[in-house]
Amino acid sequence: MIPGLNTPEILKIVKTVADKGAGSFGYTLVRLNDTVEPVFIDWLGEHYPDRKDKVLHQIRSMHGGKLGEKKPFKRKTGEGNIADMIHNTFRIGRQKYFSGRDIPDLRTDLFDGTRGEQLRLF
């Protein structure tokens, strides 16, 4: 999720995937590594110049003042008010649209191995 760009659409997205039959959903907060950061900043400036500063500020607020986070757990979850707001909105969406839905157990008995079939593709 990119704060300031697609976060206003969280509940609409969750409702749509529920309506399409999803059993659950997942999400990741945006994090910019060293190589993606300049490309993303240029893309924001080109496509959303009016929101660029706001979006970058909100991303920094989720990652301790930086656009990227190196620590694995924090990298995906973020921290602070913006990250909490995003997590809470998804929690509300899960309660509203996914209440009572369970993901079916994985049926490993249906897997018969590749039996050489997959290798024939190459």
N, C-alpha and C positions, 0 to 999 in steps of 0.2 A: 504494500500500500504506500502511496505517495501522499503525504499530508499536504493539504491545500490543493491537490489536483483531483484525486479520485476518492478521498475519504468521505465527501458528502454523499457518495453513491453506495456506501457499504450496505445499508439495509436493502436497497434495491437489488444489489448483486446477490446477497444472501437469499432473498425471496426468489429471484430468478433461478438460482441453482436448485433450490428446494422444489420449485414448480416443475423443473425438468427432471426430477426424480433422484437427485443426489442423496446419498445416505448421510453424508457429512461434508465438511469443507475444511480447508486450511488456508492460511495466509502468512505472508512475511512482510515485515516492515522494510521499506527501502533502505539500502545501505550502499554506499558508493565506495568501491575500492579504488586504488590509485589509478588504474587505467580507465575505469568507467567514469570517474568523477568529471574530468574535463569534457568528455563527450556529452554527458548528461547536462552539465551546465550550459554548454553551447546549444543543445536541443531545447532546453527550457527558454533560453534567451530568444531563440528563433520562433518557437511555437507559442510560448506563454510569457512574453516579456512583462506583462502587467502583473504576473504572479511570481515571477522568478525569485525576487528577494524574499517574499513570504515563504515560499516552498523551501528554499535553502535554509532559512532561519528555523523553520519547523523541523527539518531533517537534523540540523545541528542540535536542536533542543532534545532530540531523542537519543543522541549519541555523544553526550558530554561535551558539546561544543564543536565536534568534528563532523564532517560529512560521512565518514566511514568509521567503522568499529572493527577492531581486530579480534576481540574476545568472542568466541563462538556463540555462547548463549545470549549475551547482550546484543550481538550483531543481529539476531533474528527477532528479539523481543523489544529492544529499546528500553528507554527509561524516561521518566518525567511525565508531565501533564498530557502532552500530545499523544505519547504512546499509550498512556492509561485510557485516554478518551477513545482511541482506536480499539483497544482490547475490550473496553466496556461496550462499545457499539456492536462489535462482533458477538459478545456474550448475549446481548439483548436479541440480536438476530437469531442466534442459535436457540434461545428459549422460545422465541416467537414462531419460527418457521421449521425448527427441527425437533421440537418436543415429541418424545415418544419414538423417534426414529433410531434404529440400531443398524450398525454396519453388520452385514452377515458374516459369519465365521468363514475364514479362508478354507476353501475346499481343496486340500492337498491331495485327496484321494482321486481327484480328476486329472492330476498331472501324471502323465505316463513317461516323462522324459523326452528327450529329443529323438531318440532312436535313429539318429543320423539324418532326420528330415531337415533340421535347421541348416546343417552344413551344405545341403544341396542347393541352398539359395546362392552360394558363392562360387 
